Amino acid sequence: MVQENENIDQGTSYEQYAPGNYLIRLRNNETIDFNPFNQYLMLAKQLTGLLYTRPELQASFPNIFQDPTLPVVMEIGCYMGYTVLELAGRNPDLNILGVDIKYKRVVKSCNKIKRASLRNAAIAIGDARELLTIISDRSLFGILAFFPDPWRRQKHEKHRFLDDHFFETAANKLTAKGFIWIKTDSKPYVDEVTAKAKKHGFIITEGLSPDRGRPLIGEDHRTFFEQLFTNMQQPIYQLFIIKSF
Ligand SMILES: C[S@@+](CC[C@H](N)C(=O)[O-])C[C@H]1O[C@@H](n2cnc3c(N)ncnc32)[C@H](O)[C@@H]1O
């Protein structure tokens, strides 16, 4: 069930503040010139050890987790952290890294992890395309991208996240037999992504979870956007992609 509808972020986007990298500067106690009423940016400042900026992730991944030897699954566009919570709670043998670009969303995600005292979950703020590139090669067991793009029209195709560059990067960052799990409400997007994945040497499978003896996500778990689309009677498409090389 959807518990929070906090879809409206007012002026809290990472893009807006990224040029000066406000969060890092805040953590260094610098005086900075930005809207001081952005409460989520101020809250984000306090979430050290749970919320990672790009340089922090680059310096410390995978030692950001209590047991850095566990395989890591990255959820791109983790929104308010509902799925990170589910994944980390159900899979103590995995580390879960949620990534989102909005301050409010990463703060909410971190708060959920904190409340649940999960030691196998962390959140990074930034553009996942960028964050993916700074993680060491062959260090991710899985990448999840659930309803990654808000753009549905054809004219927005060039902004789509799961492009050639994504698959090139994913090929380097995933371990052998690593996986990418995609959910979307757009059939053309599924077709486009399937073609791109194959072009980059990935295999498309029928299964929807890696073989770990149980599903990664509970059968009753729906992501926030999955629930929205389901409520609107929209079909949901899933793609499970394996790195076979
Ligand atoms: C449509 S929502 C889907 C949220 C969630 N995965 C779900 O299924 O409910 C897309 C999410 O991706 C995030 N996002 C968009 N572009 C991103 C990017 N380049 N890097 C990281 N997160 C991004 C948005 O802030 C938003 O939380």
The ligand as an SDF file (V2000), in Angstrom:
LIG
                    3D

 27 29  0  0  0  0  0  0  0  0999 V2000
    9.3080    7.5210  -12.0760 C   0  0  0  0  0  0  0  0  0  0  0  0
   10.2420    7.4940  -10.5960 S   0  0  0  0  0  0  0  0  0  0  0  0
   10.2860    5.7540  -10.1550 C   0  0  0  0  0  0  0  0  0  0  0  0
   10.6110    5.5550   -8.6980 C   0  0  0  0  0  0  0  0  0  0  0  0
   10.6910    4.1000   -8.2130 C   0  0  0  0  0  0  0  0  0  0  0  0
   11.7470    3.3730   -8.8720 N   0  0  0  0  0  0  0  0  0  0  0  0
    9.3760    3.3890   -8.3840 C   0  0  0  0  0  0  0  0  0  0  0  0
    9.2990    2.4640   -9.2130 O   0  0  0  0  0  0  0  0  0  0  0  0
    8.4290    3.7450   -7.6760 O   0  0  0  0  0  0  0  0  0  0  0  0
   11.8890    7.7760  -11.2060 C   0  0  0  0  0  0  0  0  0  0  0  0
   12.8800    8.0600  -10.0910 C   0  0  0  0  0  0  0  0  0  0  0  0
   14.1830    8.1610  -10.6620 O   0  0  0  0  0  0  0  0  0  0  0  0
   14.8380    9.3020  -10.1620 C   0  0  0  0  0  0  0  0  0  0  0  0
   15.7780    9.7130  -11.2120 N   0  0  0  0  0  0  0  0  0  0  0  0
   15.4870   10.2910  -12.3960 C   0  0  0  0  0  0  0  0  0  0  0  0
   16.5920   10.4870  -13.1380 N   0  0  0  0  0  0  0  0  0  0  0  0
   17.6210   10.0060  -12.3760 C   0  0  0  0  0  0  0  0  0  0  0  0
   19.0190    9.9280  -12.5800 C   0  0  0  0  0  0  0  0  0  0  0  0
   19.5820   10.3590  -13.6970 N   0  0  0  0  0  0  0  0  0  0  0  0
   19.7680    9.3720  -11.6030 N   0  0  0  0  0  0  0  0  0  0  0  0
   19.2070    8.9320  -10.4400 C   0  0  0  0  0  0  0  0  0  0  0  0
   17.8880    8.9840  -10.2130 N   0  0  0  0  0  0  0  0  0  0  0  0
   17.1040    9.5050  -11.1500 C   0  0  0  0  0  0  0  0  0  0  0  0
   13.7350   10.2850   -9.8730 C   0  0  0  0  0  0  0  0  0  0  0  0
   14.1230   11.2660   -8.9260 O   0  0  0  0  0  0  0  0  0  0  0  0
   12.6430    9.3610   -9.3640 C   0  0  0  0  0  0  0  0  0  0  0  0
   12.7470    9.1400   -7.9580 O   0  0  0  0  0  0  0  0  0  0  0  0
  1  2  1  0
  2  3  1  0
  2 10  1  0
  3  4  1  0
  4  5  1  0
  5  6  1  0
  5  7  1  0
  7  8  2  0
  7  9  1  0
 10 11  1  0
 11 12  1  0
 11 26  1  0
 12 13  1  0
 13 14  1  0
 13 24  1  0
 14 15  1  0
 14 23  1  0
 15 16  2  0
 16 17  1  0
 17 18  1  0
 17 23  2  0
 18 19  1  0
 18 20  2  0
 20 21  1  0
 21 22  2  0
 22 23  1  0
 24 25  1  0
 24 26  1  0
 26 27  1  0
M  CHG  2   2   1   9  -1
M  END
$$$$
